[in-house]
Amino acid sequence: MKITSLVYLFYLFSLLLLSCSFSSQKATEMLIESQNKEYDIIIIPGVPFEEGNWSDIMKIRVYWSKYLYDKGIAKNIMYSGSAVYSPYYEAEIMALYGEALGISKENIFTETKAEHSTENVYYSYKKAKKMGFKKIALATDPFQSKMLRRFIKIIIKGDMDIIPIVYDTLSALTPKMYDPVIDFQKAYKKDFVSITEKEGFWKRLNGTRGNNIDTTAYN
């Protein structure tokens, strides 16, 4: 393939990613809008925990939850995620990090059934409602936020706001960021089986689309 063709394909791929993500300006606008509200709880989708270390994505999401908590935008936080690709409950790992960073343990909740992003939203929403929380928001990266917007509109009936991560805001906090030590064995799942061994590609794809949701969960 010629270099010009590779450049063209890269350009198209870049445009596709941009179209599937909230712009920095839009994310900032949504953050400003959220500052006039006080959410009972925010939902933070999980990320696999591997080799005893949190990934940059997990670190960013947990620090974003702390930022919203410290600013009083969120009263409580629900981390969501089962043990999907590694033998650690993603929600429990993120909860341990959140507490280590200074979020009050009494304001941290977990949802450990979700194996896909759509399930993070659905199961956390159902659990939060069952617990009595009313004002709920999803707080995650701009790409995932936009990808889940239609799902929230159709399945959740729009009863959930979105607060995309504003990277410029987090960048200002970078000097204060650190990697706390946690006892990650507390989040270990016995008899773990990776989702890649339990489910084929098409079933996992259907799960990503929200077609494997257990609608009886948290009723």
C-alpha positions as CSV (number, residue, x, y, z in Angstrom):
1,M,0.0,0.0,0.0
2,K,1.3,3.4,-0.9
3,I,2.2,5.9,1.9
4,T,-0.4,8.3,0.6
5,S,-3.0,5.7,1.0
6,L,-1.9,5.0,4.6
7,V,-2.0,8.7,5.4
8,Y,-5.5,8.9,3.9
9,L,-6.7,5.9,5.9
10,F,-5.2,7.3,9.1
11,Y,-7.0,10.6,8.4
12,L,-10.3,8.8,8.0
13,F,-9.8,6.8,11.2
14,S,-9.0,10.0,13.1
15,L,-12.1,11.6,11.8
16,L,-14.1,8.6,12.9
17,L,-12.7,8.7,16.4
18,L,-13.4,12.5,16.6
19,S,-17.0,12.0,15.5
20,C,-17.5,9.3,18.2
21,S,-16.2,11.5,21.0
22,F,-17.3,14.7,22.7
23,S,-15.0,17.6,21.8
24,S,-13.0,19.3,24.5
25,Q,-15.2,22.4,24.2
26,K,-18.4,20.3,24.5
27,A,-17.0,18.4,27.5
28,T,-16.2,21.7,29.2
29,E,-19.7,23.0,28.5
30,M,-21.2,19.8,30.0
31,L,-19.0,20.1,33.1
32,I,-20.1,23.8,33.6
33,E,-23.7,22.7,33.3
34,S,-23.1,20.0,36.0
35,Q,-21.7,22.6,38.4
36,N,-25.2,24.0,38.8
37,K,-26.4,20.6,40.0
38,E,-25.7,18.3,42.8
39,Y,-25.9,14.7,41.9
40,D,-26.9,12.1,44.4
41,I,-24.5,9.7,42.8
42,I,-22.2,9.4,39.7
43,I,-21.4,6.2,37.8
44,I,-17.8,5.3,36.9
45,P,-17.4,2.4,34.4
46,G,-14.7,-0.1,35.2
47,V,-11.4,-0.9,33.6
48,P,-9.5,-4.2,33.7
49,F,-6.9,-4.4,36.5
50,E,-3.8,-6.4,35.4
51,E,-0.4,-7.2,36.7
52,G,-1.1,-5.5,40.0
53,N,-1.2,-2.0,38.5
54,W,-4.0,0.4,37.5
55,S,-3.9,1.5,33.9
56,D,-3.8,5.2,32.9
57,I,-7.4,4.9,31.9
58,M,-8.4,3.7,35.3
59,K,-6.3,6.3,37.0
60,I,-8.0,9.1,35.0
61,R,-11.5,7.8,35.7
62,V,-10.9,7.5,39.4
63,Y,-9.2,10.9,39.7
64,W,-12.2,12.4,37.7
65,S,-14.6,10.9,40.3
66,K,-12.5,12.4,43.1
67,Y,-12.6,15.8,41.3
68,L,-16.4,15.7,41.0
69,Y,-16.7,14.6,44.6
70,D,-14.3,17.2,46.0
71,K,-16.2,19.9,44.0
72,G,-19.5,18.9,45.5
73,I,-20.9,18.0,42.1
74,A,-21.3,14.4,43.3
75,K,-22.4,13.3,46.8
76,N,-21.6,9.6,46.2
77,I,-19.8,7.5,43.7
78,M,-20.6,4.1,42.3
79,Y,-17.8,2.2,40.5
80,S,-19.1,-0.5,38.2
81,G,-17.4,-3.6,36.8
82,S,-17.2,-7.3,37.3
83,A,-14.0,-9.4,37.0
84,V,-14.1,-9.5,33.2
85,Y,-10.6,-9.9,31.7
86,S,-8.6,-10.4,34.9
87,P,-9.4,-12.0,38.2
88,Y,-10.2,-8.8,40.0
89,Y,-13.5,-7.0,40.3
90,E,-13.0,-3.8,38.5
91,A,-15.5,-1.9,40.7
92,E,-13.8,-3.1,43.9
93,I,-10.3,-2.2,42.7
94,M,-11.5,1.4,41.7
95,A,-13.3,1.7,45.1
96,L,-10.0,0.9,46.9
97,Y,-8.2,3.5,44.9
98,G,-10.9,6.0,45.4
99,E,-10.8,5.5,49.2
100,A,-7.0,5.7,49.2
101,L,-7.2,9.0,47.4
102,G,-9.4,10.5,50.1
103,I,-13.0,9.8,49.1
104,S,-15.0,8.8,52.2
105,K,-15.7,5.1,52.3
106,E,-19.3,5.8,53.2
107,N,-19.8,7.6,50.0
108,I,-18.4,4.8,47.8
109,F,-20.5,2.1,46.3
110,T,-19.8,-0.7,43.9
111,E,-21.7,-2.7,41.2
112,T,-20.0,-5.9,40.3
113,K,-22.3,-7.6,37.8
114,A,-21.5,-5.5,34.6
115,E,-19.2,-7.0,32.0
116,H,-19.8,-4.3,29.2
117,S,-20.1,-0.5,29.2
118,T,-23.8,-0.7,28.5
119,E,-24.2,-3.0,31.5
120,N,-22.1,-0.5,33.6
121,V,-24.8,2.1,32.9
122,Y,-27.9,-0.1,33.2
123,Y,-27.0,-2.1,36.3
124,S,-25.6,0.9,38.2
125,Y,-28.6,2.9,37.3
126,K,-30.9,0.1,38.5
127,K,-29.0,-0.4,41.7
128,A,-28.7,3.3,42.4
129,K,-32.5,3.7,42.0
130,K,-33.2,0.8,44.2
131,M,-31.0,2.4,46.9
132,G,-33.0,5.6,46.7
133,F,-30.7,7.8,44.7
134,K,-32.6,10.1,42.3
135,K,-30.2,12.5,40.5
136,I,-27.7,10.3,38.7
137,A,-24.9,11.0,36.2
138,L,-22.4,9.0,34.2
139,A,-18.8,10.3,34.5
140,T,-16.3,8.9,32.1
141,D,-14.0,9.7,29.1
142,P,-15.4,11.7,26.2
143,F,-15.3,8.8,23.8
144,Q,-17.2,6.4,26.1
145,S,-19.6,9.2,27.1
146,K,-20.7,9.8,23.5
147,M,-20.9,6.1,22.7
148,L,-23.3,5.6,25.6
149,R,-25.4,8.7,25.1
150,R,-27.9,7.0,22.7
151,F,-28.2,4.0,25.1
152,I,-29.0,6.3,28.0
153,K,-31.5,8.2,25.9
154,I,-33.4,5.1,24.7
155,I,-33.0,2.5,27.5
156,I,-32.6,4.8,30.6
157,K,-35.2,7.2,29.1
158,G,-32.7,10.0,29.5
159,D,-32.9,9.8,33.3
160,M,-29.2,10.2,33.6
161,D,-26.8,13.1,32.8
162,I,-23.4,12.8,31.4
163,I,-20.2,14.5,32.7
164,P,-17.4,13.7,30.3
165,I,-13.8,14.0,31.5
166,V,-12.3,17.4,30.8
167,Y,-8.6,16.6,30.3
168,D,-7.5,20.2,30.6
169,T,-9.0,20.3,34.1
170,L,-7.3,17.0,35.1
171,S,-4.0,18.3,33.6
172,A,-4.0,21.1,36.2
173,L,-4.2,18.4,38.9
174,T,-1.4,16.3,37.5
175,P,1.3,17.6,39.9
176,K,-0.9,16.3,42.8
177,M,-1.6,12.9,41.3
178,Y,0.1,9.9,42.7
179,D,-0.3,6.1,42.7
180,P,-1.5,5.0,46.1
181,V,-0.8,1.5,47.4
182,I,-3.9,-0.7,47.8
183,D,-4.4,-4.3,48.9
184,F,-5.7,-5.5,45.6
185,Q,-6.2,-9.0,46.8
186,K,-9.3,-7.8,48.5
187,A,-10.9,-7.5,45.1
188,Y,-9.8,-11.0,43.9
189,K,-12.4,-13.3,42.4
190,K,-12.0,-17.0,43.1
191,D,-12.6,-19.5,40.3
192,F,-12.2,-16.6,37.7
193,V,-12.8,-17.4,34.1
194,S,-12.1,-14.7,31.5
195,I,-15.0,-13.5,29.3
196,T,-13.0,-14.5,26.3
197,E,-13.2,-18.1,27.4
198,K,-16.9,-18.0,28.4
199,E,-18.2,-16.1,25.4
200,G,-17.5,-16.1,21.7
201,F,-16.8,-12.9,19.7
202,W,-20.3,-12.3,18.6
203,K,-21.8,-12.8,22.0
204,R,-19.3,-10.3,23.4
205,L,-20.2,-7.9,20.6
206,N,-23.9,-8.3,21.5
207,G,-23.0,-7.6,25.1
208,T,-21.3,-4.3,24.1
209,R,-24.4,-3.3,22.3
210,G,-26.5,-4.0,25.4
211,N,-28.2,-7.2,24.1
212,N,-27.1,-9.4,26.9
213,I,-28.5,-7.3,29.8
214,D,-30.3,-9.1,32.6
215,T,-33.4,-6.9,33.0
216,T,-34.3,-8.6,36.3
217,A,-31.0,-7.5,37.9
218,Y,-31.4,-5.2,41.0
219,N,-35.2,-5.2,40.8
